[in-house]
Amino acid sequence: MHSVRRRLHHLWLSLALLPGLVSAHALEIHGSNTIGAALAPMLMTGFLQQLTGNAVSAQPTGVANETILSTTHDGKPLTVLVAAHGSSTGFTALAANQADIWAASRRVKDSENAAMSARADMTSPASEHVIAIDGLAILVHPSNPVERLDIDTLARIFAGEISNWAAVGGPDRPIHIYARDEQSGTWDTFKELVLAGRYSLTSSARRYESNDALSSDVSSDPSGIGFAGFASAGNSKLLAIADGTAPALKPSKLSVATEDYPLARRLYLYTAADTGKPLAQQFIEYAQSQAGQAIVAESGFFSQTPFAVDLPPDASVPDTFKRLTQHYQRLSVNLRFAEGHTQLDNKALRDLQRVQQYLADTGRTGRDLMLIGFADQQNHELRAQMISELRALSAAKALREMDVQVQGYVGYGHYMPVGSAGGESGARRNGRVELWVRR
């Protein structure tokens, strides 16, 4: 019976791609399983409840990883399909006019953007929407003396090339590998950010359907190492992770929200801006709102709503930086850049609105903000200093255009990197503007 349903479903998909046929649903979201498994249905349920004032029910379609959300609006049925078959399937559906929203756990590729160029620029703020930050925790037994690993060493461990803890400063004990299963979005994240196409997971790894079950087993195995969502760390010990020669960081609400933590990634929703349904745009706005971001946090991902923290003393931080920030708290927002050195990316443009709202909610003004710009490693210290100052100035100018009168901004050159110097990923993470708020 299941195979019959699947054949009928695939027939329906084929027919739906024909010109002139219209979906029976008010909206369709296709793509990433990381987003579609829980986050997208949770966000859509909140949105529909707010829109209609009515209860929302969820039913499977009979095809794995698909859900229909149903309610009524103005006395009429309203349904939304969430199909979570992978990021690339979402692009295919959007390009074929089958999907209204493409959910992606990676950024749009240049080839995909080119294929959509007649309809929209998928890298524009109107089409590209970051809805959450995802972060992976690397877990070991609480008694394990190892404190930190760099990404390449971590990959070699999970590939089986390093098989004894003694090789990385631990006890003379074999390493036991714990990993999520092939259906897991957490596994997809680990495969992308750690194995990175250069390594394959060892066949001896124990595979798990559940983050919590994996973490529980690692916490009872002195030889174990595994990965899970940050919220599922449980009684396991969290390792600090380094990208190349940059300082190692542990996952925390701050380090993941700012994307300083090396195993953080963005989760996206894409729309074809010039042909999208108004209802799709309304949903995007809801997902970006404080109400939507509260659901993001509830789902186990990291919200983009700003918060301020006092940073504990850290011997690795230069004295000049300590003096600069001694009367300030760190905001959970880093502004990063798109092309060149000073063009803010789409997430940063939205984050500026969140900062504006944070200041209003806490009774502060732009005079309480300090912006500190950073550059990736340059061949000359003066060049790095100029780039970092231009970045801070660019962010301050953007805030001033929103009537947030920032007075304090400074460049800190290529010091205090959070990523490996020179590489594309490291350069993007190092080139940032940190936001600090006066106590």
N, C-alpha and C positions, 0 to 999 in steps of 0.2 A: 504493500500500500504506500509506504514511504517513497519508493522509487517512482510510483505512478504520480504522486503529488509533485515530486521534484521535476519530472518530465513536463507536467502541466504548467508548473511554475516557469520553467525555462521557455516553454512555448509562449506563455503570457509576456515574458520579458522581451522575446523576439518581436511579438506583435506591438508591444509598447514603443519599440524603436521606430515603427513605421510613421511617416509624416502624417500629421493630422489627428493622431490618436492622443487622447488626453487621459492622464492618470485619474483613477477613481478617488485618490486621496487629495486632501487639501495641500499637503506638503509631503515630499519624500526626501529623506536624508540617507545618502549612501556613502560607504567608505570604511574608515578605520574601525577595527574591532576594539581597540583601546578606548575609543570614544563611544562607539555604538553599543558596547556591551552593557554599560550602566549609565555613564555620564549623559549622553544624548537623551535617552529616555527620561532621566530624572529632570534635566533642563526643560525638555518639551512638556512634561507633565506640569511642572511649575508654571510654565508660560501659558498653557491651555487653561489651567485653573484660574490664572489671573485674567486671561482674556474673556473667558465665558462665565466664570463664577460657578461652574458645575464640576462634578467629580469626573475624573479621567480614569479609564480602565485600560489595562494592557493585556493583549492576547498574542500568542505566537502565531505565525502564519502557517506553520507546518514545515517550513524550511529553516534549517539551523541558522542561528544568528540573525533572525528577522523578527521584528515586533511591530504590531499595529497598536497605536494609542487612539482611543475613541472617546468622544464626548459629544455634547450637543451645543450649538451656538445659535441663538435666536430661534430655537425650536427645531433646528435642522441638524442632522448628523454631521460630525466633523471628524475625520480620521487622518492620522499621520503615520507613514511607514518609515521605520528605521531599519535599514539593511546594512549589517556590519560584516562585510566580507573582505575587508582590507582596503588600505588607502588607495591603491591603484584602481580598484573597481569603482571607487567613488568618482574618480576623474572620468573614467569611461562613461559612467552613467550621466554625469553632468554634461559632458561634451555631446552626448547623444540626446539631450533634452529629456532624459528619463528622471534625473534628480534635480531638485531645486537647490539643495545644499550638499556640498561635498565635505565630508569629515576626513581629516588627514592628520596622521601623527608624524608627518614630515612636511617640509615646505614644498610648494609646487615646483616642478622641474622646468628648466628653460624650454624643453621640447613641448611640455604640456601647455605652457603659457603661449608658445607660438601657435599651437593648434587651436587655441581659443581666441586668438588675436582679433578675429572678425567680430567677436561678440563682446569681449572685455579684456582689460589688462588685469590678469589674475594676481599680479603683485601690487596692485593699487590698494589704497586704504578702503575703497568701496567694495573690493572683492575679497581681500584677505583679512581674516579676523582671528586673532589669537584668543582662545577662550580659557585656557588653563596651562599650568606648567606641571610637568610630570617629573618625578625624581625617583631614582632607584637607590635603595640602601643595600650595601654589601655587609652581610651578616656572618659572624663567627661565634663560637662558644665564648661565654663570659670569661673563662679562664685563659683564653688564648692571649699570649703577650704581644702578638703583632698588633700594631696600632695603625699602620698606614700601608698602602700599596699604590703604585702608579698604574695607569690604565693598561699599559703594555704587559706589565707583570701579571696583572689580574687576568688579562686575556690568555696568557700562557698557562696560568693555573687552570682555568676552565677548559682549555684545550687539552690538558693532560701533559703538557711539556714540562711543567713543574709539578712534581707529585709528592713532595715531602715538605713539611712546614719548615724544616731546618734551612732550606734554600732561601727563605725570605725572613730569617731571623727568629723563627719559632722553634718549638721542640722537635726532636727527631721523631716524627710521627707522620704516617701517610695522610695525604689530604683527601677528604671525602667531598665530592661535588654534589650540591643540591641545586636544581634548576626548575623553573616553571615549564609547563608542557607547551607543545607547539601551538595550541589554540590561544595562548595567553598574550595579551598586549604587553604585559610586563616582560615576557620573553622577547617580543619584538623590539622593545626598547633596549634591552641588554644586548641583543644581537647587533643592533645598529650602532650603539655607542661604545661597546666594549670589543666585541669580536670584529666588527667593522669590515667584514668581508675578507679579513686576513687570516682568521682562525675559525675552526669548527669546534663545536662542543664535544668533549670526550664522550665516547659511548658508555662509559661507566657512570655517568651522571644519573642521579635519582631524580625523576621528573615528578612534578606536582601540579595538580589542578588549582590548589589553593595557596595564596600567599601565607595565610595564618598557619596552615599545616606545615609548610616548608620551614617557616621561622621557628615553630615549636620544635621540630626535629633537629634543626641546627643548634638550638639552645641546649639540647641534651647530648650533643655529640662533640667531644673535645677536638675531634679531627675535622669537623665540618666547616664548610663555607658555602654560602648561598646568596641569593639576591631576592628582594621583595620590594613592594611598595613601602615607602617610608612609614606609612601608618600601621604597617603590619610587623614592625620590628620586634615587638613583644619583649621577651627576656634575652634576646640575642644581643651581642655586642656589635656596635656599628663601627666600621672602619672608616678612617679618613682616606680620601682618594685624591691623587695628584694627576694632573694632566702635564706630562713631560716634567720639566724642572720647576713648574709653578708650585707654590706651597700646597700641601694636601689639605683638603677640607672635608669635614663630616657633613652629612646631609642634615639640614635643620630647616625650620620654617623660613629663616632669613636667607640661608645660602642657596636654597632651591628657588625661592621666590625671586631673588635677584639674578638667578641663573649663573652665579659664581661657581656653584658646585658642578664639577665636571660631568656628572651623570644626570643633568637636568635637560629637558627638552620641551619644546613648545607643542601644544595641540591646537590645530587649526580648524576653522570652518571656512569654506570658500563658496562664494556665490558669483554668478555671472551678472555683474552689477547692472548692466544696461538692459537685461532681459528678465531679471528676477521678479518673483511675485512679491507684492507688498507684505504679505504675511511672513515670507521668509526673512525680509529685512526687519520686521517687528521682532521675530524670534531672535535674530542676531543681536539686536539691541538689548533684549531681555537677558541673553546669555552674558553680555558684557556688563550689565548693571550690577549694583550691589546685591540685589536679590538673587540674580543668576550666579554671581561669584560666591555667595553663601552656599548655594547648592554644589558648586565646584568643590568647596572645602569639605562639605558633607560627604561627597562621593569618594574622598580619599586623595584627590589631586590637590594642587596648590592654587589657592585663590590669588587674584591679582589686586585685590583691595589693599591699599597701603596700610602698614602699621609701623610704629617706631619702636626701636629697642636700644637699651644701653648695652654697649659692647664691653665684655669683660677685658681686663688687662691682657695684652698679648705681647710677649717678648719679641715676636717677629716683626711687629709694626714699628717703623722708624719713629724716633722721638719727634721729628718735625711734624709728622702726621698726627701723632698724639696731641701735640700742642694745638694744631690746626682744628682738631675736632673735640677738644676737651669739654666744651660747653654745649655739645650737640649729641643728639641721638641719631642713629642710622635709620633711614627709611627703607622699607622692603622693596624699593624700586630702583633698578638701574636702567638708565636710558641708553639704548644701543643704536647703531647706525646702519644704514642701508648701503648706499654706494658712496665711494670716496671717503672723506673723513668727517663730514659735518652734516650729512643728510640723515635726519632721524628716521628710524624704520617705523613700520606701521604699528607695532606694539607700543613703541615709545610715544607716538602721537596720541594713542588712546590713554596711555599712562599719564600723560600730562593732564588730561581731563580728570583722572582719578586723583592726582595730586591736588588739583584745584579743589575738588570736592573734599578731600581730606583736610585741607587748610580751613575750609568753611566749617566743617563738622567739628573741628577741634578749637575753633576760635583763633587760629593763627593767620598770619598774612605771609606774603612773599618775602617780607623782611626777615622772617624767621627761618628762611631756607638758605642753605649753602650748597652750591653745586661744585663738585670736584671732578674734573675731567682727567681721563687716562688715555694713553696711547699704547699700541703694540710696540714691540721692540723695533727701534730704528737704528740706522747706521751712525747717527749722530744725536747726542743728547739734546742739543738745541732744537733739532727738527721734532723730536718727540715732545718736547716742552711746548712748542708752537701748536702742534696738532692737538694736544690735550687741552690747551687754552681755547683753541677755536671750537672744540667740542663743547666745553662748558659754556662758552659764549653763545653758541648756537642754541643750546637748551634754554639758557636764560632769555634769549630773544624770543623763542617760541612761547615761553610762559608770559612774557610781557605782552605779547600779542593777544593773550587771553586775559589781560588786565591783572596778572599776578606779578607784582613789581619786585623782582628778585634783585637784591643788591650784592649778595656775596657769591662770587664764582672764581674758581682758580684752576689752573692746570697742574697736574702732578707728574707729567712726563710719562716715561715707560716703566716707572717703578711700581711695585706691588702688583705684579701680573697675577691673573687667576687662571690663565691658560698657557699652553706651550707657545713659545715665541715663534713667529714666522709661518706657522700653519694656518690654513683658512679658518678652522674652528677656533683655534686659540686667538687669532687676530680679532675675530668678531667679538669674543668674550672679553679680551683685554681692552678693546676700544669702547669705552663706556663713560657714562657720567653717573657718579654716585650722588644721591640726594641725602642731605643731612638736615635735621630740623632742631632748632634751638630748644633746650630744655625749658 
